[in-house]
Amino acid sequence: MTITKFVKGVLVDKTTQVQKIDLGKISETEIKSIQEKLGLDLTNFQRILDNSGIKHTFKKHGNAKTEEPRGQIAIVPSDFEKILEIVQNPDLVEYVGKNRIGNDLILYEKNFENILCYVEGLRESRKKQRKEAYLETFYIKKSSKN
């Protein structure tokens, strides 16, 4: 299943059941880079997209009328296809603090024709032996060239 197809499916699904798509294990190169730049250890983290992060993103950043005044562009399902490129070859990576439940957040930015900003949260479940890097939010800033 493509990422776009998964995102579109989440947007029409009205259930609250957790849905995830696995984007793969975080690579050794990424682990080293994040460790050096931010001091965070992403060893054994799995990168995922879940319905909660997707729904949040569209609720906050999916409407052109609300994004335009912010100098941003509304997100569309096909933008999610660029996530791996954004996180694996970012132009900027920075630690942006913790979310309201205490998970560390990393901002990745990549300039295409506009600047795609992907915020990833890190969660660990010792009970389930799981480490996940998940979508916290995703938005697009207009490039200063536009």
N, C-alpha and C positions, 0 to 999 in steps of 0.2 A: 504494500500500500504506500502511495506517495504521501509525503508530509501534507501537501495541499489538500489531498482527498481526506486525510484524517482531520485536518483543521475544519474543513467544510462540514464533515460529519458531526463534529463536536458542536458546531454552531447551530445545527438544526435539531440536535438531540436535547430533549427537555428533561431527561433524567438527571439525577445527581450522582449516579454511580460513577466511580473513578474510572477514567479511561486514560491509558498511557500509550505512547509510542516510543520505542527505544531508539535513540539516535547513536548508540554505541558507547563503548568505554572511552574515557578520556585518555588521549595518547600520552606516551612518555614525554614527547616534545612539549605538549601543553602543560603537563604536570611540572616539568622543569621550569618552564617560563613563568608560570603562576607562582611557583615556590620562590623564584628569584625576585620577581617584581613585587609580589604581594605578601609573601611569607605564609601562604596557605598551602596545605598539603592535600592535593586532589587524587592521591594514590587510591586506586580501586573505585573511583567514582564512575557511575554510569550516567550518561547524559540522557535526559528524558524530556518529553513534552507531555503535559497532562491537560485534561479538560479545564481544570481550575485556572491555570495560567493563561490558557487560550481565551477563555470567557472573560477573564479580567482584562486582558489586552484589548479585546474588541470593545468592551464596555468603556474603557478609559481612552482608547486611542483609535477607535474604528470609525469615528464620525468626522467627516471633512469640516463640518461647521464648527466643531469645538477645537479641532486640531489647527486649523488655519490661523486663528488669532495667536496661537502659541508659536507660530513659525514652524509648524509641523505638518506632516502629511498623514492622512488616515491610512492605517494599516489594512492590507488585503490578504486573503489566504495564501496567495502565491509568494508573498514576502517571506513566509516561514521556510521556504526552500533554501533561503540564503543563510540560515542559522549556522550551519556547520562551517561555511566559509567565513562568517563573521567571527566565530569563536576560535577557529583554527588559524586564521591570518588577520587578526585585528590590527587596526591602525592605532588604537588606544585600548588599554586595559587598566581599570582601576577598581580599588576596593571602595565600595560606597556605604559601608556600615552594615547594620543588621536590620532585618525587618521586624515587624511588631511581635513575632514569636521567637525572635532571637537567632534566626538563621543568617549566616554571613551572605552578603550580596556582592556580586562582581558585575561591573559594567564593561561590556565589550562594544567598541564602536568600529564601524567599517564604512569607509566612504565609497559608495558606488556613484550614481549620479546625485544621490542625497546620502545623508549619514544615517545608517541603520544602527540603532542603539538597542542592544539585547542585554537585559539584566537577568542574571542567573542566580538562583538561590542554592545554598548547599544544605542538605539535610542528611542526617545519619540516623538509622534505626538500629541500635545495638541488638534489640530483641529479634528483629527480622534479618539481621546481618546484611543491611543494605545501605549503600551510600549513593545518594542521587544529587545530580546537578540538574535543577529543574528551571523552567521558565517562570520568572517572577513577573516580568513585564517586557514589552517590546514596543518601540516607537520609532518614528522616522523624523529626523530634523532636516529642514531644508538646507541644502548646501549654500554657502555664501555666494557661490557662483551663479545660483539661479535667480 
